[in-house]
C-alpha cells in the first residue's frame, strides 16, 4: 500500500527559516540547517526549502546553504529558488539535494521543466505552483490562477491547465500552494488540491494552511499523496505545535496510511 508523506517546508531568507501569512510579513524562526536537523530527528518523511528571495533578487540559490542543510539530513531533500537552468540544477544536486523545485522560472521558461527532466529524470523535478482563487471565468475555467514572484504577479494562467502542461513537460511531482490559505492555519484548499489531483497522473503535494491534524486527514481524502507542514511543527503563533509522531499516530487512527514513526 502506498503511504502518504509528511513534508516539512522552510521558506528561507538569508539562511533563516521564516514564516509569513499569505506570502507577507515574514518573521524569523531559526537557521535553516538547525531546523532541518530538528525535523529530521523528528522523523519527517521529506524536507523542502525555498530560497524565497533568490528569483526576485535575480541571483542563484545559496549553494552554501544547500550544502550545510544536506549534511544534516538523510531524507529526500528538495530545494528551490533562483533555479534558472540545468547548470543550476546540477549544482544543487551536487550540493546534496535530491530534487529541484521550479516555480516562477518555469512559468517564464517552461522548457526548464523539460530540460531538467531530460537531464536528471522526472523524479528530480518538482513543479511548484502558487495558486489563487480568482473566480471562474472564460480565461480561468478552474477559478484558480497562477501567480509568481512570491504571489506578487498574476499570470493569467489557469492552475489546472498549468499542472497538466507541467506533467507533459516532464515534472515528476506538483506542489499546489494556496496563496489564500498560506499561513492562516485554517486548512488546505481542498477544492483545488482535489481537482488538480484528478487531472494529473503524478503525485500532488498539498501546501498552505495546515494548523491541526484534522487538516491533514481532510487533504489526504483528496488525491494528494503528500502534505506540506511547517507552522504545525514550530510556529510560535500557533496555540500549540505538534511532533511528527503525534501527527502520524493521529493519521493512523483515521485509517490514513502513513510511514510509521519508529521508537528509536
C-alpha positions in Angstrom: 0.0 0.0 0.0 1.3 3.5 -0.9 1.6 5.7 2.1 1.0 9.4 2.4 4.1 11.6 3.1 4.5 14.5 5.5 6.9 17.1 4.2 8.5 19.9 6.3 8.8 23.1 4.2 11.0 26.1 5.0 10.9 29.5 3.4 14.4 30.8 3.8 15.7 34.4 3.7 19.4 35.0 4.4 19.9 31.5 5.8 17.0 31.9 8.2 13.7 29.9 8.2 10.9 32.4 8.2 7.1 32.3 8.4 4.6 34.5 6.7 0.8 35.0 6.2 -0.3 34.9 2.6 3.3 35.4 1.5 3.7 38.6 3.5 5.1 39.9 6.8 7.9 37.2 7.2 9.4 36.7 10.7 12.5 34.7 11.5 12.4 31.3 13.2 15.9 29.7 13.2 18.8 29.0 10.9 17.8 26.6 8.1 20.3 23.9 9.0 19.2 23.9 12.6 15.5 23.5 11.7 16.3 20.8 9.1 18.2 18.7 11.6 15.4 19.2 14.2 12.6 17.9 11.9 14.9 15.2 10.5 15.3 13.9 14.1 11.5 14.1 14.5 11.3 11.6 11.6 9.8 13.8 9.0 9.4 12.0 5.6 10.9 14.7 3.4 12.2 18.3 3.5 11.7 21.2 1.1 13.3 24.6 1.3 12.8 27.6 -0.8 15.3 30.4 -1.1 12.4 32.8 -1.5 14.3 36.0 -2.4 16.6 34.4 -5.0 14.4 34.9 -8.0 13.2 38.4 -7.1 16.8 39.4 -6.4 17.9 37.8 -9.7 20.6 35.7 -8.1 21.3 31.9 -8.0 20.3 29.9 -5.0 22.7 30.0 -2.0 24.7 26.8 -2.6 26.5 27.0 0.7 23.1 26.9 2.5 22.1 23.8 0.4 25.4 22.1 1.3 25.1 22.8 5.1 21.5 21.6 5.2 22.2 18.4 3.2 24.8 17.4 5.7 22.3 17.5 8.5 19.5 15.3 7.0 19.2 11.9 5.5 15.7 12.0 4.0 14.7 13.2 0.5 15.6 16.9 0.3 14.2 19.3 -2.3 15.4 22.9 -2.9 14.0 25.8 -5.0 14.5 29.4 -5.6 16.9 31.0 -8.2 17.0 27.9 -10.3 17.5 29.3 -13.8 18.8 26.4 -16.0 20.2 22.9 -16.0 23.5 24.1 -14.7 21.9 25.5 -11.6 20.1 22.2 -11.1 23.3 20.3 -11.4 24.9 22.5 -8.7 22.2 21.9 -6.2 22.1 18.2 -6.8 25.8 18.1 -6.4 25.5 20.1 -3.2 23.3 17.3 -1.7 19.7 17.9 -2.8 17.7 15.0 -4.3 15.0 17.1 -6.1 14.8 20.6 -7.6 11.7 22.7 -7.3 10.9 25.3 -10.1 8.1 27.8 -9.8 8.3 31.3 -11.3 11.1 30.4 -13.7 9.0 27.5 -15.1 6.2 30.0 -15.9 8.7 32.3 -17.7 10.6 29.4 -19.4 8.6 26.2 -19.4 11.4 24.4 -21.2 13.3 24.4 -17.9 11.0 21.6 -16.7 11.6 19.6 -19.9 15.4 20.2 -19.9 15.7 19.2 -16.2 13.6 16.1 -16.6 15.7 15.1 -19.7 19.0 15.7 -17.9 18.2 14.2 -14.5 14.9 12.3 -14.7 11.3 13.4 -13.9 11.8 12.1 -10.3 14.1 15.1 -9.7 11.8 17.8 -11.0 9.1 19.3 -8.8 6.8 21.9 -10.3 5.7 24.3 -7.5 2.6 26.4 -8.2 1.3 29.5 -6.4 -2.5 29.4 -6.9 -5.1 32.0 -6.0 -8.9 31.7 -6.1 -10.0 34.4 -8.5 -13.4 33.0 -9.5 -14.4 31.1 -12.6 -14.0 33.0 -15.9 -13.5 32.1 -19.6 -9.7 32.5 -19.2 -9.6 30.8 -15.8 -12.1 27.9 -16.1 -10.9 26.3 -12.8 -11.3 29.6 -10.9 -7.7 29.4 -9.8 -5.0 31.5 -11.3 -1.2 31.0 -11.2 0.8 33.7 -9.6 4.6 34.1 -9.5 7.3 36.1 -7.7 6.1 35.4 -4.2 2.5 35.7 -5.1 3.0 39.3 -6.3 2.5 38.9 -10.0 -0.6 37.4 -11.8 0.0 35.4 -14.9 -3.5 34.9 -16.5 -2.7 31.1 -16.5 -5.3 28.6 -15.3 -3.9 26.4 -12.4 -5.3 23.1 -13.7 -4.1 23.7 -17.3 -0.6 24.6 -16.0 -0.5 21.5 -13.9 -1.4 19.3 -16.9 1.2 21.1 -19.0 3.8 20.7 -16.3 3.2 17.0 -16.3 3.5 16.8 -20.1 6.8 18.7 -19.9 8.2 16.1 -17.5 7.6 17.2 -13.9 7.6 14.3 -11.5 5.6 16.0 -8.8 3.4 19.1 -8.4 3.2 21.3 -5.3 -0.2 23.1 -5.1 0.4 26.1 -2.8 -2.7 28.1 -1.9 -2.0 31.8 -1.6 -5.3 32.4 0.1 -4.7 29.8 2.8 -0.9 30.2 3.3 -0.1 30.9 6.9 -3.8 31.1 8.0 -3.9 27.7 9.8 -7.5 27.2 8.6 -6.7 24.1 6.5 -5.6 23.3 2.9 -7.6 24.5 -0.1 -9.3 21.1 -0.6 -11.1 22.1 -3.8 -8.1 23.0 -6.0 -5.9 20.2 -4.5 -8.6 17.7 -5.4 -9.2 18.9 -8.9 -5.6 19.0 -9.8 -5.0 15.5 -8.3 -7.8 14.3 -10.6 -6.3 15.9 -13.7 -2.7 14.7 -13.5 -1.1 11.3 -13.1 1.8 12.3 -10.9 2.0 12.9 -7.2 0.4 16.1 -5.9 1.6 17.8 -2.7 -0.8 20.0 -0.8 0.6 23.2 0.6 -0.7 26.2 2.5 -3.0 26.4 5.6 -2.3 23.4 7.8 -2.8 24.1 11.5 -4.4 21.0 13.0 -4.0 17.2 12.5 -7.6 17.2 11.1 -6.4 19.3 8.2 -4.0 16.5 7.2 -6.7 13.9 7.4 -9.0 16.0 5.2 -6.5 16.7 2.5 -5.5 13.1 2.2 -9.1 12.3 1.4 -8.4 14.0 -1.9 -5.9 12.6 -4.4 -3.0 14.3 -2.7 -0.1 11.9 -1.9 1.8 14.3 0.4 1.2 17.4 2.5 3.5 20.2 3.5 3.6 21.2 7.1 5.6 23.9 8.7 3.7 26.1 11.2 2.4 23.0 12.9 5.9 21.9 13.8 7.5 25.1 15.0 5.5 28.3 14.6 5.2 30.4 17.9 2.0 31.9 16.5 0.1 28.7 17.0 -1.5 27.8 20.3 0.5 24.5 20.2 2.9 22.7 18.0 2.9 19.0 17.1 5.5 16.4 16.8 5.7 14.2 13.7 4.9 11.3 16.0 1.7 12.9 17.1 0.6 13.6 13.5 1.4 10.1 12.3 -0.4 8.5 15.2 -3.4 10.7 14.6 -3.5 9.8 10.9 -3.1 6.1 11.6 -6.1 6.4 13.9 -8.0 7.8 11.0 -7.0 4.9 8.8 -4.8 7.1 6.7 -1.8 5.2 5.6 1.5 6.9 6.6 5.1 5.8 7.0 5.4 4.6 10.6 7.1 6.6 13.3 9.8 4.4 14.9 10.7 4.5 18.6 14.5 4.7 18.5 
